[in-house]
Amino acid sequence: MSGIVQIIIQLVSGVIGGTATGKAAPKVSLGNIGNIIAGLLGGLGGGQLLRLLGIGAATAAATATAAPAVSAGGLDITSIIASILGGGAGGALLTAIVGAIKNAISKK
């Protein structure tokens, strides 16, 4: 169950990151729907990349053994923060990359 919760956190964080990038940098904005879709995909990819690198999992295991009161059903604050940061950064990055590519193609 904790895996599903982490994925949901990554997706929501990705949408927020993608939307924020579109608002902050209108030149790379893909429109509302485009920013949301790119944010979803980037959030999932960024969060999973951090998980594969062991950034959220290794610190979560260390936190759970050091302070088991922090852990609640397999989720702890460290893995939640890693999912938020990975998802938000991934969503923002993918939105900016796709927006820049779209602009480069449309100029031709």
VENJO-V706638 format. One record per helix or strand of 3 or more residues. SS is the DSSP state (h for helix, s for strand). FROM is the first residue (numbers start at 1). TO is the last residue. If there is no record, write none. Layout:
ss | from | to
SS | FROM | TO
SS | FROM | TO
//
This chain:
ss | from | to
h | 2 | 24
h | 26 | 28
h | 31 | 53
h | 55 | 66
h | 77 | 106
//
